[in-house]
């Protein structure tokens, strides 16, 4: 399981996947040892300190608006304006705009525009297509790109928030105020740090596949929230890869149950450009 929008962020999960562009991918290639050590650390922590995390997880659900209300969301759309940074130099790369559309349970469409990170992605949970940065053609999802998309869908925020209803996942608490969601694969593991006062999920830690060939540790820290139909959604957050800031979402707007159509999500853009819509 992964973040999104975030991510997956994208996932980045939300969790803001790929918005850092080629500069961060260069950083990914330089850190295979740190990734191995991070995975080993996560494994040891899980073995030694793991305990039942359901009470804390359900407090988080209540703070977000309630499990039943979250599960009742059929579709979700989010528009984000963000800034990305070069993971090697720390210099700003520029503004990124991202539109994410999702229909329960596994249909995802991402349209993104930004320096070195303009792309389109569609996945139905098993197959899909994409238009990669710097290209002008639609290609089927295969190999690492398909794995990235599947992880993006599985770790989508609205799935993660009701993970206790999916028998694939085990929910534990490896340390105070931390919830761990795992399906038994260490690379799918998701750690959520819950604010002690509000019980909201303020930090999400995972291993990102935004560059499928070079997975690295990723953290997403939320600093501002908005309420939409009684449910709390992140409005501002920052993404770190291996401890280095690579992206900051400065303004995110979310809409739920607006009647999104599967045909619209699956439609390939005629001009091969991302389809953005930012009403103000």
Secondary structure, 3 states (H helix, E strand, C coil): CCCCCCEECCECCCECCCCCCHHHHHHHHCCHHHHHHHHHHHHHHHHHHCCECHHHHHHHHHHHCCHHHHHCCCEEEEEEEEEEECCCCCCEEEEEEEEEEEECCCEEEEEEEECCCCEEEEECCCCEEEECCCCCCCEECCHHHHHHHHHHHHCCHHHHCCHHHCCCCEEEEEECCEEEEECCCHHHCEEEEECCCCCCEEEEEEEECCCCCCCEEEEEEEEEEEEECCEEEEEEEEEEECCEEEEEEEEEEEEECCCCCHHHHHCCCCCCCCCCCCCC
